[in-house]
């Protein structure tokens, strides 16, 4: 198994009122970004379903310079209807994300939970303060 030091949370930058399934995200990563597969290890749709994507043993493609030692989690959403950054997580997504993070903390107790913007300030993603929200995990 890889050494995991970071759990990085992302949003899909999908506006409210639009949907981006896990498969659509995968196809976007393959067709438009040139990846071999979806870049995330987990993708959480608005209904709260956790889609297990890349195997944890495989390096992700979600945060430049941090992929080799991290796990990438993306939630569907992150933009308001006008395309502006906004925490659009549904109650179901919040619950699923919390449960997933608890599971990952059991497996990787020393890993830090951060947002993409914490590692790249040029990004708004995931459009909420993950470090503060999950400090107690």
Secondary structure, DSSP 8 states (H G I E B T S, - for coil): -----EEEEEE--EETT----HHHHHHHHHHHH--SS-S-SEEE-TT--EEE-S-TTS--SSSTTTGGGEEEEEES-EE-TTS-B-----HHHHHHHHHHHHHHHHH-TT-EEEEHHHH-TT--TTSS-HHHHTTT-
